[in-house]
């Protein structure tokens, strides 16, 4: 019966795991059990926070638009309502960017939307 040499697959698996935990602090990067647990947790947080990030950015854009709209004597909700009535389709990301970098352009958008 031929001799079976073991360890290749498990070594490959460990190497892959330790490559993913590179940069972790302490034993979390090079002790198998700690690395496995911390990697699972890290991947979980990464998955969750990719979705949270979208919410947070939308919230930020709305806050910026509201601040700029109030400088033009209108609330956020009235501005968005007026824009939808006039079929002005600018998403919140671009609108907040305009509000920050081009206040006059934002003022024109408000003027066009409110004239309805």
Contact map, one row per residue, 1 for C-alpha under 8 A:
11100000000000000000000000000000000000000000000000000000000000000000000000000000000000000000000000000000000000000000
11110000000000000000000000000000000000000000000000000000000000000000000000000000000000000000000000000000000000000000
11111000000000000000000000000000000000000000000000000000000000000000000000000000000000000000000000000000000000000000
01111100000000000000000000000000000000000000000000000000000000000000000000000000000000000000000000000000000000000000
00111110000000000000000000000000000000000000000000000000000000000000000000000000000000000000000000000000000000000000
00011111100000000000000000000000000000000000000000000000000000000000000000000000000000000000000000000000000000000000
00001111111000000000000000000000000000000000000000000000000000000000000000000000000000000000000000000000000000000000
00000111111100000000000000000000000000000000000000000000000000000000000000000000000000000000000000000000000000000000
00000111111110000000000000000000000000000000000000000000000000000000000000000000000000000000000000000000000000000000
00000011111111000000000000000000000000000000000000000000000000000000000000000000000000000000000000000000000000000000
00000011111111100000000000000000000000000000000000000000000000000000000000000000000000000000000000000000000000000000
00000001111111110000000000000000000000000000000000000000000000000000000000000000000000000000000000000000000000000000
00000000111111111000000000000000000000000000000000000000000000000000000000000000000000000000000000000000000000000000
00000000011111111100000000000001000000000000000000000000000000000000000000000000000000000000000000000000000000000000
00000000001111111110000000000000000000000000000000000000000000000000000000000000000000000000000000000000000000000000
00000000000111111111000000000000000000000000000000000000000000000000000000000000000000000000000000000000000000000000
00000000000011111111100000000000001100000000000000000000000000000000000000000000000000000000000000000000000000000000
00000000000001111111110000001100001000000000000000000000000000000000000000000000000000000000000000000000000000000000
00000000000000111111110000000000000000000000000000000000000000000000000000000000000000000000000000000000000000000000
00000000000000011111110000000000000000100000000000000000000000000000000000000000000000000000000000000000000000000000
00000000000000001111111100011100001000100000000000000000000000000000000000000000000000000000000000000000000000000000
00000000000000000111111100001000000000000000000000000000000000000000000000000000000000000000000000000000000000000000
00000000000000000000111110001000000000000000000000000000000000000000000000000000000000000000000000000000000000000000
00000000000000000000111111011000000000000000000000000000000000000000000000000000000000000000000000000000000000000000
00000000000000000000001111111000000000000000000000000000000000000000000000000000000000000000000000000000000000000000
00000000000000000000000111111100000000000000000000000000000000000000000000000000000000000000000000000000000000000000
00000000000000000000000011111110011000000000000000000000000000000000000000000000000000000000000000000000000000000000
00000000000000000000100111111110011001000000000000000000000000000000000000000000000000000000000000000000000000000000
00000000000000000100111111111110011000000000000000000000000000000000000000000000000000000000000000000000000000000000
00000000000000000100100001111111011000000000000000000000000000000000000000000000000000000000000000000000000000000000
00000000000000000000000000111111111000000000000000000000000000000000000000000000000000000000000000000000000000000000
00000000000001000000000000000111111100000000000000000000000000000000000000000000000000000000000000000000000000000000
00000000000000000000000000000011111110000000000000000000000000000000000000000000000000000000000000000000000000000000
00000000000000000000000000111111111111000000000000000000000000000000000000000000000000000000000000000000000000000000
00000000000000001100100000111111111111100000000000000000000000000000000000000000000000000000000000000000000000000000
00000000000000001000000000000001111111110000000000000000000000000000000000000000000000000000000000000000000000000000
00000000000000000000000000000000111111111000000000000000000000000000000000000000000000000000000000000000000000000000
00000000000000000000000000010000011111111100000000000000000000000000000000000000000000000000000000000000000000000000
00000000000000000001100000000000001111111110000000000000000000000000000000000000000000000000000000000000000000000000
00000000000000000000000000000000000111111111000000000000000000000000000000000000000000000000000000000000000000000000
00000000000000000000000000000000000011111111100000000000000000000000000000000000000000000000000000000000000000000000
00000000000000000000000000000000000001111111110000000000000000000000000000000000000000000000000000000000000000000000
00000000000000000000000000000000000000111111111000000000000000000000000000000000000000000000000000000000000000000000
00000000000000000000000000000000000000011111111100000000000000000000000000000000000000000000000000000000000000000000
00000000000000000000000000000000000000001111111110000000000000000000000000000000000000000000000000000000000000000000
00000000000000000000000000000000000000000111111111000000000000000000000000000000000000000000000000000000000000000000
00000000000000000000000000000000000000000011111111100000000000000000000000000000000000000000000000000000000000000000
00000000000000000000000000000000000000000001111111110000000000000000000000000000000000000000000000000000000000000000
00000000000000000000000000000000000000000000111111111000000000000000000000000000000000000000000000000000000000000000
00000000000000000000000000000000000000000000011111111100000000000000000000000000000000000000000000000000000000000000
00000000000000000000000000000000000000000000001111111110000000000000000000000000000000000000000000000000000000000000
00000000000000000000000000000000000000000000000111111111000000000000000000000000000000000000000000000000000000000000
00000000000000000000000000000000000000000000000011111111100000000000000000000000000000000000000000000000000000000000
00000000000000000000000000000000000000000000000001111111110000000000000000000000000000000000000000000000000000000000
00000000000000000000000000000000000000000000000000111111111000000000000000000000000000000000000000000000000000000000
00000000000000000000000000000000000000000000000000011111111100000000000000000000000000000000000000000000000000000000
00000000000000000000000000000000000000000000000000001111111110000000000000000000000000000000000000000000000000000000
00000000000000000000000000000000000000000000000000000111111111000000000000000000000000000001100000000000000000000000
00000000000000000000000000000000000000000000000000000011111111100000000000000000000000000000000000000000000000000000
00000000000000000000000000000000000000000000000000000001111111110000000000000000000000000000000000000000000000000000
00000000000000000000000000000000000000000000000000000000111111111000000000000000000000000001101100000000000000000000
00000000000000000000000000000000000000000000000000000000011111111100000000010000000000000001000100000000000000000000
00000000000000000000000000000000000000000000000000000000001111111110000000000000000000000000000000000000000000000000
00000000000000000000000000000000000000000000000000000000000111111111000000000000000000000000000100110000000000000000
00000000000000000000000000000000000000000000000000000000000011111111100000010000000000000001001100100000000000000000
00000000000000000000000000000000000000000000000000000000000001111111110000110000000000000000000000000000000000000000
00000000000000000000000000000000000000000000000000000000000000111111111000000000000000000000000000000000000000000000
00000000000000000000000000000000000000000000000000000000000000011111111100000000000000000000000000110010000000000000
00000000000000000000000000000000000000000000000000000000000000001111111111110010000000000000000000000000000001000000
00000000000000000000000000000000000000000000000000000000000000000111111111110000000000000000000000000000000000000000
00000000000000000000000000000000000000000000000000000000000000000011111111000000000000000000000000000000000000000000
00000000000000000000000000000000000000000000000000000000000000000001111111000000000000000000000000000000001001000000
00000000000000000000000000000000000000000000000000000000000000000000111111100000000000000000000000000000000000000000
00000000000000000000000000000000000000000000000000000000000000000000111111110110000000000000000000000000000000000000
00000000000000000000000000000000000000000000000000000000000000000100110011111110000000000000000000000000000000000000
00000000000000000000000000000000000000000000000000000000000001001100110001111111000000000000000000000000000000000000
00000000000000000000000000000000000000000000000000000000000000000000000000111111100000000000000000000000000000000000
00000000000000000000000000000000000000000000000000000000000000000000000001111111110000000000000000000000000000000000
00000000000000000000000000000000000000000000000000000000000000000000100001111111111000000000000000000000000001001100
00000000000000000000000000000000000000000000000000000000000000000000000000011111111100000000000000000000000000000000
00000000000000000000000000000000000000000000000000000000000000000000000000001111111110000000000000000000000000000000
00000000000000000000000000000000000000000000000000000000000000000000000000000111111111000000000000000000000000001101
00000000000000000000000000000000000000000000000000000000000000000000000000000011111111111000000000000000000000001100
00000000000000000000000000000000000000000000000000000000000000000000000000000001111111111000000000000000000000000000
00000000000000000000000000000000000000000000000000000000000000000000000000000000111111110000000000000000000000000001
00000000000000000000000000000000000000000000000000000000000000000000000000000000011111110000000000000000000000001001
00000000000000000000000000000000000000000000000000000000000000000000000000000000001111111000000000000000000000000000
00000000000000000000000000000000000000000000000000000000000000000000000000000000001111111100000000000000000000001000
00000000000000000000000000000000000000000000000000000000000000000000000000000000001100111110000000000000000000000000
00000000000000000000000000000000000000000000000000000000000000000000000000000000000000011111011000000000000000000000
00000000000000000000000000000000000000000000000000000000000000000000000000000000000000001111111000000000000000000000
00000000000000000000000000000000000000000000000000000000010011001000000000000000000000000111111100000000000000000000
00000000000000000000000000000000000000000000000000000000010010000000000000000000000000000011111110000000000000000000
00000000000000000000000000000000000000000000000000000000000000000000000000000000000000000111111111000000000000000000
00000000000000000000000000000000000000000000000000000000000010001000000000000000000000000111111111100000010000000000
00000000000000000000000000000000000000000000000000000000000011011000000000000000000000000001111111110000000000000000
00000000000000000000000000000000000000000000000000000000000000000000000000000000000000000000111111111100000000000000
00000000000000000000000000000000000000000000000000000000000000000000000000000000000000000000011111111110110000000000
00000000000000000000000000000000000000000000000000000000000000011001000000000000000000000000001111111110110000000000
00000000000000000000000000000000000000000000000000000000000000010001000000000000000000000000000111111110000000000000
00000000000000000000000000000000000000000000000000000000000000000000000000000000000000000000000011111110000000000000
00000000000000000000000000000000000000000000000000000000000000000000000000000000000000000000000011111111110000000000
00000000000000000000000000000000000000000000000000000000000000000001000000000000000000000000000001111111111000000000
00000000000000000000000000000000000000000000000000000000000000000000000000000000000000000000000000000111111100000000
00000000000000000000000000000000000000000000000000000000000000000000000000000000000000000000000001100111111110000000
00000000000000000000000000000000000000000000000000000000000000000000000000000000000000000000001001100111111111000000
00000000000000000000000000000000000000000000000000000000000000000000000100000000000000000000000000000011111111100000
00000000000000000000000000000000000000000000000000000000000000000000000000000000000000000000000000000001111111110000
00000000000000000000000000000000000000000000000000000000000000000000000000000000000000000000000000000000111111111000
00000000000000000000000000000000000000000000000000000000000000000000100100000010000000000000000000000000011111111100
00000000000000000000000000000000000000000000000000000000000000000000000000000000000000000000000000000000001111111110
00000000000000000000000000000000000000000000000000000000000000000000000000000000000000000000000000000000000111111111
00000000000000000000000000000000000000000000000000000000000000000000000000000010011001010000000000000000000011111111
00000000000000000000000000000000000000000000000000000000000000000000000000000010011000000000000000000000000001111111
00000000000000000000000000000000000000000000000000000000000000000000000000000000000000000000000000000000000000111111
00000000000000000000000000000000000000000000000000000000000000000000000000000000010011000000000000000000000000011111
